[in-house]
Amino acid sequence: MKTYIFLIALAVAIWAKDAHAQSSLSQANRQYEMMAYSKAIELYENALKQNLQDTVKLNTLLKLGHSYHQLRDTPNAERIFRLAMGEGKTIPHEHASSYLYFAQALASNGKYDEAKEIYERYSQAQQEDQRGKDFTKLYSNVGKLSKNATSYVVQSLDNINTNRAEFSPVYYKKGLVFVSARNEAVNIKRVYGWNQTAFLDLYEVPDLSIVNSSKTSKVGGSAGANRTLAKNKGVYLLGSDEYTSPTANDTKIPATYRSLNDKNPEPLQAPVIESQNMGKALNSKYHEGPVAFFKDGSKILFTRNNYLNGKYKTSKEGINKLKLYSAELKGNNWENLQELPFNNDEYSVGHPTLSKDDQLLYFVSDMPGGFGGTDIYVSRNENGNWSTPVNLGPSVNSQGNEMFPFVDEQGNLYFASDGLAGMGGLDIFYAKLINGVMARKPTNLGEPINSTKDDFGLITDAERKSGFFSSNRKRGGEDDDLFRFERVGPLNPCQETLVHIIDAATKASLASAAVEVVSKSESEPGTKTLYTDKDGNLKICLDSETDFVFKASNEGYVNNARNFTTKDLDATELVQLEIPLDKVKPKAPPVKMFTLRGLVTTQKDRKPISGVKVLLHNECDGSTLEAVTDANGAYEFEVPSGCDYSIEALKDNLATMGTKVKGEEFSEANITMFEKGDVIKIDNIYYDLNKWNIRSDAESELNKLVGLMNKYPKMKIEFGSHTDSRSSTKYNKTLSTKRAKAAVSYIVKQGVSSKRIIAAGYGEEKPVNKCKDGVSCSEEEHQQNRRTEIKILSL
């Protein structure tokens, strides 16, 4: 006997006195564990008529609701989950997934307001699952998915559909190939033991023109599709995640089942158009489909249970997984059936689609490392071999199931998902691919292609003018059918945009502001002028995939413009654009100008220096003017009066302290520049009598020197301290040395490297006048010798 791994084990204690209730529950639980949901439902419904203990009753309700969920019987799923969770009732945290199933049932029944409330409860219970937040947000305004409903006409292919499953169409030569559970043209009739439905095989309608011209029925915008994923004696179809690590979406088999009567299956409804079985080479006694064809029709990639050359294989747990196979067309027969290299007995792969050049293969798998139940992967054809698959990532794959990918002629991806926010069940999404791998944010196609039921397996042209898809909307979930659609309106819904015009300074809204909207559409360029309402708003709907320019104006304000594009935006979301306008400044009175001139000379011999760049910085507005000295070392500026100015001079191997001037009507500012070997005298470096510490009034002068050293980072100096001749020679030498070192220490603490400064104390060695020992001098003459000098060692 094969062993099955169940991710959820529900231990139910039966305390009811009624022996019949205990027996009924035991049988129901047994059928439930075997995934025989139709039988389990009947037994659970009978058991609930008995007087069950509260805990047992709650567990029974949750299992019954889950059984209806698995059979896609959403009305009954809603009824049962409402008994278990309605009116604010809470359930144990280990059953939090039931909130998700309840919300999904409500959405599939069109009850979005209630679904929103249950999704909020699910989000609180499973905060790590983004679905709760995303669906709650969508259902606050689900109507936005109907914005483009009039652009499409959807018709049911009643000339092909039967009352069995038909789904996942694909173009082949001049016709269609699809998957069906019908029995026609099959020599051996085999059905699922648990629900009496046939295994899935591939069928072909050779001439597409017959399909398009034959009578069909037009349908409205509701949805529902069923990939008929089921189990029979250990056979699992894509979507089963028995072996994966538990996630919020885990069920016994996260798939879709038809609720047909086990004992009396519905008679097969004959199609109007005859479709032919694609032969025994492709159609085995197990499941086949969906498929993908190479562009020349000579090769096929198809999905099948793990069965090849008469060998039926299972995983370690005894589960028969899905695999992808290839075959080649030889004459009228498909031959050389082979497995693809990334197949694995332990997980399923299927649902193939190929890029236009046959070089990229997209498929679905529940292999380890994904984001949810089933994810979409891509593999590249490298010299005839398929590369290691790459997951398309979280922009496409959710914590739910992504299935049935299709890539159009421009390399854009269509796929179905129940994990991305949609209208209910599986919805079809569209995403632009970058280099065939990276995907932009997917867009829900909305009504009428999507509905409250399951919609999936879409194929179309590059501009989505027409195409086919699958849905179970017609009979409320019991079966999948094929549908055709035709686009009669714009490709995408227009982009709702709210333009808000405000005062740039006060942020106040500006009513009646004019907004010129310039469309740069290649097909229909144009310009419209519109006006904001009393709140400064302008709400418009713009063409998708188009560039625009908004030019805003208002009396008393400076015009302003903004570029805007609707490319790669989610048309279901309102976009807001704010344009601030600055007030027109009053004209200033004429500015009175004056001439500022000066000479740039050397320090040593006062010779003029030509070719010096002189920079004049206006401290009123921060602007800077530039001039170059002439042969006489002269420069000149015409500047506004009333402002202060700072001046710098630049020339190789020369330096300057710069200077500042007041904004007078006429002013002269001469600049002295020094070079290597020059000595700069610094005034106002004073010390207390017989002391060498730096006084606060000396710090400002030393800070100027720090600024000079920072301005010329390669400059090296000698900091020299001198005294007058009073006191002894030795004392003066020691005192001046201590003062020089104290000053250098201060400068180093401001960030200047000590390697750039030498401290020198000269005492009374180098007087600048006659005041030596024994010479009578005035105090002013002695002061001339008490000085600080900076000698430039290098620049």
Phi, psi and omega in degrees: 000135180287150179254133179246142179262122177251129183283333181243118178248113182257113178270117184250121177268126182258115181245000183297144180285333185287118182294329179293320178297318180298317180294318180296318179293319180299316179295319180299314180298323180294316178295323179297315180294334178273004182064020175271074192292326179298314177295318181298321180300312181301317182289320178296318179300320178292320181296324182290347176283348180270170180273092184264149175296148190306312182296318179295319180297317180297315179299322180294316179299317182293321177292320179295316178299320178294324178296314176298323178300317181294329179271005180060028174269080188291326176300315179288326175300316177299315182302314184287316179295330177294324176295325183277327190231359183292164178055038174079008179295141179256158178234160180301151184300328182293345178254023184301332180299338178294330173301317180298314181295322178297313179298319179295321178295317179299317179296317179295338176266008175079014183259074189288325180297315178292320179301320179301317180296318182289323176298324177297319178293321177296320180298323178292324182280328181232074187294337181281349182267113184294339183301320180303316181289316185294315181290324176300316180295315181297316185285357169287339178203065183291343180299340180294342176279000177253006185300328185248023187298326183284355181280348185231141170249126182246134180228141176278135179276072183292345177282350178243323186293145172241188175271017168250176186286131167230125183201175175054064179287155175212141178291138176212117184053242181259007185226208183231145166243138180217171180257138180212155175259010178294162184254355188298146175061024177247129185291320183246122180272118177231139183228163173294133180294330189272339179220010172060034175249150187286158172292158183275134176228171180264136179230154184230135166252105191296330187242108182293332181297329178293320179297313185288335184263345183282165183293130176230171178245136181277139182235164179272191186263071168238168187217161173169125178223157191221119179272008175045067180260119189216175182231137172216112180054048177088011179264122180241141175256170185306138182114340177285129179237044181303323190268351187280164174296145183300135173230174185297337184263005185297137169223177176303308174221100180287082187213191183235135181232148176270136182268066176269149180296130184296319188274328186233076180298145182296136179301146182292127176276124185285136177284155177288315180267130179287128175245144185254139175293140187278011170100162185291334181299323179265318184269110178265189178278003175245202186278139169231149176102155357287175187224170171216142179248143169293154191300332179272001177077005185273345181226154179225144169245128184219156180266137177206155169302159183294080185211116182210136179054040177078002182257125180254118185243152178230169175283180179299333180270006178082022182257131177273110185273174174268149176223164174256136179233156174241154176211157180242143180274117176242106186067242178253010185241147174268124185229177176056053178290129181221151175282149171281152191294336183265009172298156180206138179295341187265351176211167184261147168225147182182193178055061184280153167209149185244149173290168184303324183266009178066011185267342180240128178249121176256140180206175183245142178206153171251033178297154180303148178098003180277188184259340182202225180291291176234141181238163176261134181237164176226142177229144183255140177279111182244101180056042177087358180243142179276130183283172176299129184297147177242129176291134181291354170090177187288347176291334178253310188273134184246191176277000174259221182242127170250132188214172170050060178287153172212135179245124183278186185295337179265006179081019178269146189258133168244142179200165179252146182210142169251004180258336173274146187301123182212193188275347181141144182061216174275134172245154178266133182238160180231136179217138173280134179260144176249117183058027175076358185234300181287135183242141173283174182300126182293153178242130175288128183289346175069186177290153357268003178293320173261157181211190179285347181262203182268128178229132189193173172066039182280139170231145185197179177269181186295332182253011179054042179285325179200169179168192183226156173204177181244150178198152173251023183294330191294321182241026171066031174108352184284329182208157175267144176228163176267141179229151175245144175230154176224134179272124180244001180226198181297152182299316183234153174295153179293158184267111177293128184225131177252113178263127182239121181258126184228162170286125185299326184275311186266346183068011179288144178289144182249107179284152176059022175286141180275135178233113177269117182259114182254116178269132178256026179299134180293327183273321183222069176291153180179174182224135175228143176249122181235170185229145180286156178278190184296340179263011179076016183255150173224111181258119183225163177241119188256152175300141178285161176053042184223147175266144180224161168232128175256121178247111184258142178212153178202147182300131180087006182232157176279133179301150177217151183226150177224135171278146182210144177224143175262006180292135175064020175266155175276109186294347179278350183254138176286130179255136180247135180231122181253131179237112179274145177240133176272141177291147176291126180280140178297147181296128180283149177296159181303137181275131178278127183257157173215164182263126176247119182225167179184177178242146174249120184229165175284156180283321189293308186235011175059035177275142178294149180240121178269162176071020178272132176277122181251125180250126180248116183256120179277116183277359174278309185244000178080003181283160181229132175252157183227140176217164178234133183292148179273193183297337179266007180075017185263150173223166182201140177229147168255115187225159177291146177278166176090002180239154172271151183226147170243145186234136175233151178234137184233126170199146182305138175065016177230153179220163179208154176280349185074182180202166177232148179223155174271152183281080177265169180291331176217129184211153178232133181225099177275148183235131176258135177242143181239161182227183180304132179096341179291153178244129180251128178268132179250123179273165171068024171262096185249151178232153173291158183303128178062020179234163183231000179291150184280121179280160182297327180287342177274339183298320182298323179289320178294328177296329175297319179294321176301316178300321179294317180295324178289325180292326180240084189295347179260359181290137172237141187224162167248124179266108185253133179245133183236149176240172172276184188273355180289152190073175186284159180299318181295317181298314181297323178296313181295316182297314182294325178294316179296321179294319180296316180294323179295319180294317179297320178300319178298316182296318180297322179296340178274004174108001179274135181296136179294340180289347183263359186227135172246129178268128181228126176251114185261353181057230182257019187292326189235073178289152179262002179215197187280354193284075174259181180303135177085357180258131180279125182223157176282168179297323179297322180291319175299322181299327179299329180276336177277088190222164174240132182231143178247119178258128180281113179274324177198156179239000000 
